[in-house]
Amino acid sequence: MIYNAKYECMSREDMRALQSERLKRTVKVCYEKSPFYKKKFDELGITPDDIKSIDDIAKLPFTTKHDLRDEYPFGLQVVPQDQVVRIHASSGTTGKPVVDTYTKNDIEMWAEGVARVMSAGGVKAGDIVQNSYGYGLFTGGLGAHDGAAKLGAVQLPTSAGKTEKQIMLMQDFGTTVLCCTPSYGMRLA
């Protein structure tokens, strides 16, 4: 049930120190590399030096969905394009899609997070993970795929739809874990 004891079992004090370190680093990068965030911070009179610990997160501005859409497609990206290895986006059904760009390190961190969640839910090496999230621009499909791979689980990338085939594969391959939206899980049931 514990995937990464170093982080999952650390003391509260060590966790706060890590969170503080990462928050300070993130704010510094955003301030220095994102005109959008530099402007937001300047409007509030905040500089990276004002962020001393995780407690200072309350000083930071909120980012709204409107902000994310206004900066479409790459206005919030803080790394050079040649460091981007994957792009995900929302469906954009109510406006411009919200875009997320990922570096190799981002993908590793995302896979680690998903592996930790799956492990906490009892998923382990050898489980057959039927991944019925979409494998398109939505981050869930590939996130679940990468997390299951990190655990050493068998990946069954069925994607969404074709319900009758999903059930057949589930039965024939002995699926032990199903990843999908709750509503699609109900449909499969």
C-alpha contacts under 8 A as a table, 3 or more apart, distances in Angstrom:
res1	aa1	res2	aa2	distance
1	M	119	S	5.02
1	M	120	A	4.61
1	M	121	G	6.99
1	M	122	G	5.76
1	M	123	V	7.95
2	I	5	A	6.20
2	I	8	E	7.00
2	I	116	R	7.14
2	I	119	S	6.32
2	I	120	A	6.26
3	Y	8	E	7.72
3	Y	115	A	7.16
3	Y	116	R	5.37
3	Y	119	S	5.92
3	Y	120	A	7.61
4	N	7	Y	5.88
4	N	8	E	5.87
4	N	116	R	7.10
5	A	8	E	4.92
5	A	9	C	5.11
5	A	10	M	7.41
6	K	9	C	6.01
6	K	10	M	6.08
7	Y	10	M	5.41
7	Y	15	M	7.75
10	M	14	D	6.14
10	M	15	M	6.26
11	S	14	D	5.18
11	S	15	M	6.15
12	R	15	M	5.01
12	R	16	R	6.17
13	E	16	R	5.24
13	E	17	A	6.27
14	D	17	A	5.01
14	D	18	L	6.16
15	M	18	L	5.09
15	M	19	Q	6.06
16	R	19	Q	5.00
16	R	20	S	5.96
16	R	53	S	7.98
16	R	54	I	6.73
17	A	20	S	5.07
17	A	21	E	6.14
17	A	53	S	7.63
17	A	54	I	7.98
18	L	21	E	5.10
18	L	22	R	6.14
19	Q	22	R	5.18
19	Q	23	L	5.97
19	Q	53	S	7.76
19	Q	54	I	5.98
20	S	23	L	5.12
20	S	24	K	6.13
20	S	52	K	7.08
20	S	53	S	4.42
20	S	54	I	4.44
20	S	55	D	7.98
21	E	24	K	5.32
21	E	25	R	6.28
21	E	53	S	7.33
22	R	25	R	5.08
22	R	26	T	6.03
23	L	26	T	5.07
23	L	27	V	6.08
23	L	51	I	7.88
23	L	53	S	7.48
23	L	54	I	6.54
23	L	57	I	7.78
24	K	27	V	5.28
24	K	28	K	6.17
24	K	48	P	6.79
24	K	51	I	5.97
24	K	52	K	6.89
24	K	53	S	7.29
25	R	28	K	5.16
25	R	29	V	6.27
26	T	29	V	5.21
26	T	30	C	6.13
27	V	30	C	5.08
27	V	31	Y	5.96
27	V	48	P	5.88
27	V	51	I	7.83
28	K	31	Y	5.17
28	K	32	E	6.07
28	K	48	P	5.21
29	V	32	E	5.21
29	V	33	K	5.73
29	V	34	S	7.68
29	V	78	V	7.36
30	C	33	K	5.36
30	C	34	S	5.15
30	C	37	Y	5.94
30	C	38	K	6.99
30	C	78	V	6.88
31	Y	34	S	5.93
31	Y	35	P	7.45
31	Y	37	Y	5.78
31	Y	38	K	4.59
31	Y	41	F	7.34
31	Y	47	T	7.44
31	Y	48	P	7.02
32	E	35	P	7.84
32	E	38	K	6.95
33	K	38	K	7.96
33	K	78	V	5.34
33	K	79	V	7.83
34	S	37	Y	5.37
34	S	38	K	6.06
34	S	75	G	7.79
34	S	76	L	6.24
34	S	77	Q	7.22
34	S	78	V	5.87
35	P	38	K	5.04
35	P	39	K	6.08
36	F	39	K	5.41
36	F	40	K	6.38
36	F	75	G	7.51
36	F	76	L	6.91
37	Y	40	K	4.85
37	Y	41	F	5.94
38	K	41	F	5.19
38	K	42	D	5.95
39	K	42	D	5.06
39	K	43	E	6.06
40	K	43	E	5.20
40	K	44	L	6.57
40	K	61	P	6.88
41	F	44	L	5.20
41	F	45	G	6.04
41	F	46	I	4.92
41	F	47	T	6.54
41	F	60	L	7.40
41	F	61	P	7.21
42	D	45	G	4.76
42	D	46	I	5.79
42	D	47	T	7.20
43	E	46	I	7.71
44	L	61	P	7.87
46	I	50	D	6.20
46	I	59	K	7.82
46	I	60	L	7.88
47	T	50	D	5.50
47	T	51	I	7.52
48	P	51	I	5.57
49	D	52	K	7.05
50	D	56	D	7.87
51	I	54	I	7.87
51	I	56	D	5.56
51	I	57	I	7.60
52	K	55	D	7.94
52	K	56	D	6.61
53	S	56	D	5.62
53	S	57	I	7.76
54	I	57	I	5.61
55	D	58	A	6.75
56	D	59	K	5.48
56	D	60	L	7.47
57	I	60	L	5.53
63	T	67	D	6.11
63	T	68	L	7.31
64	T	67	D	5.05
64	T	68	L	6.46
65	K	68	L	4.96
65	K	69	R	6.20
65	K	98	V	7.66
66	H	69	R	5.14
66	H	70	D	6.08
67	D	70	D	5.08
67	D	71	E	6.32
68	L	71	E	5.36
68	L	72	Y	6.59
68	L	76	L	7.72
68	L	98	V	5.87
68	L	99	V	7.69
69	R	72	Y	5.16
69	R	73	P	7.81
69	R	95	G	7.49
69	R	96	K	5.62
69	R	97	P	6.57
69	R	98	V	5.70
71	E	74	F	6.49
71	E	75	G	4.43
71	E	76	L	6.28
72	Y	75	G	5.97
72	Y	96	K	7.10
72	Y	97	P	7.38
72	Y	98	V	6.86
72	Y	99	V	6.75
73	P	98	V	7.59
73	P	99	V	5.98
74	F	77	Q	5.33
74	F	99	V	7.23
74	F	101	T	7.91
77	Q	80	P	7.94
77	Q	101	T	6.96
79	V	83	Q	6.49
79	V	84	V	7.53
80	P	83	Q	5.67
80	P	84	V	7.28
81	Q	84	V	5.32
82	D	85	V	7.89
83	Q	103	T	5.70
83	Q	104	K	7.60
84	V	87	I	7.59
84	V	101	T	6.27
84	V	102	Y	5.51
84	V	103	T	4.66
84	V	104	K	7.33
85	V	101	T	7.69
85	V	102	Y	5.96
85	V	103	T	5.33
85	V	104	K	6.13
86	R	101	T	5.94
86	R	102	Y	5.17
86	R	103	T	6.92
87	I	99	V	7.13
87	I	100	D	5.83
87	I	101	T	4.56
87	I	102	Y	6.23
87	I	137	L	7.43
88	H	99	V	5.87
88	H	100	D	5.15
88	H	101	T	6.36
88	H	137	L	4.71
88	H	138	F	6.00
88	H	139	T	5.83
89	A	92	G	7.94
89	A	97	P	5.83
89	A	98	V	5.29
89	A	99	V	4.25
89	A	100	D	5.88
89	A	137	L	5.22
89	A	138	F	6.02
89	A	139	T	7.42
90	S	97	P	5.00
90	S	98	V	5.17
90	S	99	V	6.67
90	S	137	L	6.82
90	S	138	F	6.07
91	S	97	P	5.79
91	S	98	V	7.94
91	S	137	L	7.64
91	S	138	F	7.53
92	G	95	G	5.10
92	G	96	K	4.97
92	G	97	P	3.83
92	G	98	V	6.94
93	T	96	K	7.67
93	T	97	P	7.58
102	Y	105	N	7.75
102	Y	106	D	5.33
102	Y	107	I	6.28
103	T	106	D	4.98
103	T	107	I	6.38
104	K	107	I	5.23
104	K	108	E	6.38
105	N	108	E	5.02
105	N	109	M	6.17
106	D	109	M	5.10
106	D	110	W	6.06
107	I	110	W	5.07
107	I	111	A	6.06
108	E	111	A	5.14
108	E	112	E	6.08
109	M	112	E	4.99
109	M	113	G	6.16
110	W	113	G	5.12
110	W	114	V	6.21
110	W	143	G	6.62
110	W	147	G	7.59
111	A	114	V	5.14
111	A	115	A	5.96
111	A	143	G	6.12
111	A	144	A	7.56
111	A	146	D	5.15
111	A	147	G	4.29
111	A	150	K	6.79
112	E	115	A	5.05
112	E	116	R	6.15
112	E	147	G	6.28
112	E	150	K	7.20
113	G	116	R	5.14
113	G	117	V	6.33
113	G	147	G	7.36
114	V	117	V	5.07
114	V	118	M	6.06
114	V	143	G	6.79
114	V	144	A	6.40
114	V	146	D	7.84
114	V	147	G	4.76
114	V	148	A	7.64
115	A	118	M	5.08
115	A	119	S	5.91
115	A	147	G	4.32
115	A	148	A	6.13
115	A	150	K	6.26
115	A	151	L	5.98
116	R	119	S	5.05
116	R	120	A	6.11
117	V	120	A	5.12
117	V	121	G	6.38
118	M	121	G	5.01
118	M	122	G	6.46
118	M	123	V	5.30
118	M	124	K	7.96
118	M	147	G	7.58
118	M	148	A	7.48
119	S	122	G	5.02
119	S	123	V	4.89
119	S	124	K	6.32
119	S	151	L	7.66
120	A	123	V	7.37
123	V	127	D	6.53
123	V	151	L	7.87
123	V	153	A	7.72
123	V	177	V	7.31
124	K	127	D	5.78
124	K	151	L	6.09
124	K	152	G	7.04
124	K	153	A	6.13
125	A	151	L	5.54
125	A	152	G	4.33
125	A	153	A	4.32
125	A	154	V	7.46
126	G	152	G	6.48
126	G	153	A	4.77
126	G	154	V	5.91
127	D	153	A	5.00
127	D	154	V	5.93
127	D	175	T	7.55
127	D	176	T	5.80
127	D	177	V	6.87
128	I	153	A	6.08
128	I	154	V	4.69
128	I	155	Q	6.09
128	I	156	L	6.74
128	I	173	F	7.89
128	I	174	G	7.06
128	I	175	T	4.95
128	I	176	T	5.26
128	I	177	V	6.10
129	V	148	A	7.07
129	V	153	A	6.65
129	V	154	V	5.95
129	V	155	Q	5.12
129	V	156	L	5.70
129	V	175	T	6.22
129	V	176	T	6.33
129	V	177	V	4.64
129	V	178	L	5.84
129	V	179	C	7.09
130	Q	155	Q	6.41
130	Q	156	L	4.58
130	Q	157	P	6.14
130	Q	158	T	6.50
130	Q	170	M	7.31
130	Q	175	T	6.12
130	Q	176	T	7.80
130	Q	177	V	6.07
130	Q	178	L	4.93
130	Q	179	C	6.18
131	N	141	G	6.82
131	N	144	A	7.02
131	N	145	H	6.96
131	N	155	Q	7.12
131	N	156	L	5.92
131	N	157	P	5.00
131	N	158	T	5.78
131	N	159	S	6.04
131	N	178	L	6.16
131	N	179	C	4.82
131	N	180	C	6.56
132	S	141	G	7.37
132	S	157	P	6.82
132	S	158	T	5.37
132	S	159	S	4.23
132	S	160	A	4.84
132	S	161	G	7.76
132	S	178	L	7.16
132	S	179	C	5.67
132	S	180	C	4.91
133	Y	140	G	6.26
133	Y	141	G	4.64
133	Y	158	T	7.95
133	Y	159	S	5.08
133	Y	160	A	5.40
133	Y	179	C	6.53
133	Y	180	C	4.92
133	Y	181	T	6.96
134	G	138	F	6.64
134	G	140	G	7.25
134	G	141	G	5.19
134	G	159	S	4.70
134	G	160	A	5.03
135	Y	138	F	6.79
135	Y	139	T	7.87
135	Y	140	G	7.71
135	Y	141	G	4.77
135	Y	142	L	6.12
135	Y	159	S	5.82
135	Y	160	A	7.93
136	G	139	T	7.80
136	G	141	G	7.46
138	F	141	G	6.66
139	T	142	L	5.96
139	T	143	G	5.86
140	G	143	G	4.95
140	G	144	A	5.91
141	G	144	A	5.42
141	G	145	H	6.18
141	G	159	S	7.18
142	L	145	H	4.79
142	L	146	D	5.99
143	G	146	D	5.26
143	G	147	G	6.08
144	A	147	G	5.09
144	A	148	A	6.02
144	A	179	C	7.36
145	H	148	A	5.33
145	H	149	A	6.21
145	H	155	Q	6.60
145	H	157	P	7.41
146	D	149	A	5.04
146	D	150	K	6.20
147	G	150	K	5.10
147	G	151	L	6.52
148	A	151	L	5.16
148	A	152	G	6.41
148	A	153	A	5.28
148	A	154	V	7.28
148	A	155	Q	6.69
149	A	152	G	5.03
149	A	153	A	5.69
149	A	154	V	7.09
149	A	155	Q	6.90
150	K	153	A	7.60
158	T	166	Q	6.95
160	A	180	C	7.96
161	G	166	Q	7.74
162	K	165	K	5.45
162	K	166	Q	6.19
163	T	166	Q	4.93
163	T	167	I	6.31
163	T	188	L	6.59
164	E	167	I	5.24
164	E	168	M	6.29
165	K	168	M	4.96
165	K	169	L	6.10
166	Q	169	L	5.24
166	Q	170	M	6.04
166	Q	188	L	7.94
167	I	170	M	4.94
167	I	171	Q	6.21
167	I	188	L	6.94
168	M	171	Q	5.25
168	M	172	D	5.97
169	L	172	D	5.00
169	L	173	F	5.58
169	L	174	G	7.78
169	L	175	T	7.76
170	M	173	F	5.61
170	M	174	G	5.69
170	M	175	T	4.90
171	Q	174	G	5.35
171	Q	175	T	6.83
175	T	178	L	7.18
178	L	185	G	7.98
180	C	184	Y	6.33
180	C	185	G	6.25
181	T	184	Y	5.31
181	T	185	G	6.29
182	P	185	G	4.99
182	P	186	M	6.32
183	S	186	M	5.13
183	S	187	R	6.37
184	Y	187	R	4.88
184	Y	188	L	6.17
185	G	188	L	5.08
185	G	189	A	6.17
186	M	189	A	4.99
